[in-house]
Amino acid sequence: MATRPTAGIRGALRRLAPALIAPALLALHLLAAPAAAAPAAEPWPRWQAEDPASALTVDHSAWSRFLAAYRVVGPDGIARLRYAAVAPADRAALDAYLAGLAAQPVSRLRRAEQRALWMNLYNALTVKTVLDRMPVASIRDIDISPGLFADGPWGAKLVVVEGEPLSLDDIEHRILRPIWRDPRTHYGVNCASLGCPDLPAEAFTAANLETLLDSAARAYVNHPRGAAVEGGRLVVSSIYDWFEADFGGSPAGVIAHLRQHAGPGLRAALEGVAGIADDRYDWALNGAP
């Protein structure tokens, strides 16, 4: 919720030169206000290339081993990662896996291989970013993005692929979302927060991608942090607000998407729902003891 400047600050602003008042007020507003909207999906032509006939494959077994060792599901049904328990050898293995992904000739892969690579790269890079800065209570506390009002690590260039420095935002909003135009992308990438769809239990591959994304969509939609009907009111994850354009472009589109993946209980509850009453999101780190 945005706050108003105090009387003392307002008085100081009145004493500033007129040319400085508007920028100062804007800065105060931006500092006080939460993020209003997520980045748009903007295609990066550099990454449109593919080779449909390519037989090249990428080995993601190291990431699957890491997830098997440190991913746990709590009694609330949310998957967490045991960040504090990661052994030095497994930190080194994660770094080596990321270096291997960065060295791949992505433009020479077929689309399914590319998509699995980008999604695993996003998730593994997010985990490394948190591990490198532990302890943190929220990924939003890792303020390494450029810009005075930037929040979190998403805008920082964290990896170089085919000579291009890339950020997490680049991977999600300039590659994954615009190339595949699939709302299930949001269920596959994990932002290290309790409100986010779960970190997958295994690495994405070209072979298992569709199955894992369908499963992830069902799991999140049918968990209370995804959607819940409370006293006849539909409360959804803020993901459906931030990325409404990916989920049909309207509240009705979001509800239609929820019905598509809802189990019997939620589907029945949605029958009497005409709109979205509220949204919520938990930015606490998805860490486990």
DALIN-V400153 format. One record per backbone hydrogen bond with DSSP energy under -0.5 kcal/mol. CO is the residue of the C=O (numbers start at 1). NH is the residue of the N-H. Records with the same first field share a line. If there is no record, write none. Layout:
CO->NH ; NH
//
This chain:
6->10
7->11
8->12
9->13
10->14
11->15
12->16
13->16
17->20 ; 21
18->21 ; 22
20->24
21->25
22->26
23->27
24->28
25->29
26->30
27->31
28->32
29->33
40->42
41->43
43->45
44->47
45->48
51->54
58->60
60->63 ; 64
61->65
62->66
63->67
64->68
65->69
66->70
67->71
70->82
72->74 ; 80
74->77
78->74
80->72
81->83 ; 288
82->85 ; 86
83->86
87->90 ; 91
88->92
89->93
90->94
91->95
92->96
93->97
94->98
95->99
96->100
97->101
98->102
99->103
101->104
102->162
104->106
105->108
106->109
109->51
110->114
111->115
112->116
113->117
114->118
115->119
116->120
117->121
118->122
119->123
120->124
121->125
122->126
123->127
124->128
125->129
126->130
127->131
128->132
130->133
131->134
137->285
138->141
139->142
140->152
141->143
142->144
147->150
152->144 ; 145
153->156
154->169
156->158 ; 168
159->161 ; 166
161->164
163->165
164->161
166->158 ; 159
167->171
168->172
169->173 ; 174
170->174 ; 175
171->176
172->177
173->42
174->44
175->179
176->180
177->181
182->185
183->186
184->187 ; 188
185->188 ; 189
192->286
193->196
205->209
208->212
209->213
210->214
211->215
212->216
213->217
214->218
215->219
216->220
217->221
218->222
220->223
223->226 ; 227
226->237
228->230 ; 235
229->231
230->233
233->230 ; 235
234->277 ; 278
235->228
236->280
237->240
238->241 ; 242
239->243
241->244
242->38
243->246 ; 247
244->247 ; 249
245->248
250->254
251->255
252->256
253->257
254->258
255->259
256->260
257->261
258->261 ; 262
263->267
264->268
265->269
266->270
267->271
268->271
269->272
270->273
275->277
278->236
280->238
281->283
282->195
284->194
285->287
286->81
//
